[in-house]
Amino acid sequence: MNTLTVDLGERSYPIYIGRDLLGRRDVLQRHISGRQVLVVTNPTVAPLYLEKLRPALQGKQVAEVILPDGEQYKNLTTLEQIFDTLLQQRFDRSCTLIALGGGVIGDTAGFAAACYQRGVHYIQIPTTLLAQVDSSVGGKTAVNHPRGKNMIGAFHQPRCVIADTDTLTTLPQRELSAGLAEVVKYGLIRDADFFDWLEIHSAALLARDANQLAHAIARSCRNKAEIVAADEREGGIRALLNLGHTFGHAIETGLGYGEWLHGEAIAAGMVLAAQLSARLGWLEPEQVERVRRLFRSLHLPVIPPADLSPEQFLNLMAVDKKVLAGRLRLILLKGIGRAVIVDDIDPADIVATLNQARSSG
């Protein structure tokens, strides 16, 4: 078991990465302070891993809520199911929620924990690669609104993150690829050596080589933990983690949540960010091609959907939580491993980039 720490002073917490962690009572119960535990999961994950988790919760009053599976259910209506169960079971403010699932479960359960009785403890047990390397770490919790992704939420840090890499053996190949998009992000924004490593090991990662996956997860989590420790509430460098996300969220919202997986939309968004960076003279064409080539090798999209026009993109991007004082903030690249925050991009350059991306194929 590899243990990393998100250093936030008195709210610091560990990230445990390893095999066969779900049933480890000694790992889990040290982070549960009360007697009541609510496990939040979905009908895909529950049959696979709920029984494996139960031994680690012996001695606790345990309830479960099974939420529908899919990004389209990450909304306020679904959130009510968690609150209904907490109230029906008379859970008090010393209770702990456990998010057992992917990013949708983690975000929804985390937001419920942030709201219930003005904030209760929760634990992240991510079962997808994307959740293990990104959404489970850092305390961002939210649900979607039809007009914008993750627009209703709160910062609420977990008590710990338990990333059991054995759960990746049941992950569909498409979701594995989607998770690798967020892995690549760390190489692009701050870790050029990691990007180089990913170019060499992309085939091994797709083949689920256990050692290479463990290395990729640990390195991704280390990168994110350092950023979150330096800027918990995204007042500065944490915004760099949004590389490709403004484009990607526009794709998810515009097509309908769940049509493209989050990682797929973000991969296309990061390619667009690279192409826009090149248009501004910050990236060399061969660097853009390296980005495109790596995403292609991971079976991820590198062009935006034809169903969204540039005008639709701009309208959707204007309803984004990264808009500040009416100015759209984008994360762009001044080199592989060197991301920057900008808020003065001419919309004409965005339109030109979108048109170029479609024609480049």
Secondary structure, 3 states (H helix, E strand, C coil): CEEEEECCHHHCEEEEEECCCCCCHHHHHHHCCCCEEEEEECCCCHHHHHHHHHHHHCCCEEEEEECCCCHHHCCHHHHHHHHHHHHHCCCCCCCEEEEEECHHHHHHHHHHHHHHHHCCEEEEEECCHHHHHHHCCCCEEEEEECCEEEEEEEECCCCCEEEEHHHHHHCCHHHHHHHHHHHHHHHHHCCHHHHHHHHHHHHHHHCCCHHHHHHHHHHHHHHHHHHHHHCCCCCCHHHHHHCCHHHHHHHHHHHCCCCCCHHHHHHHHHHHHHHHHHHCCCCCHHHHHHHHHHHHHCCCCCCCCCCCCHHHHHHHHHCCCCEECCEECEEEECCCCCEEEECCCCHHHHHHHHHHHHHHC
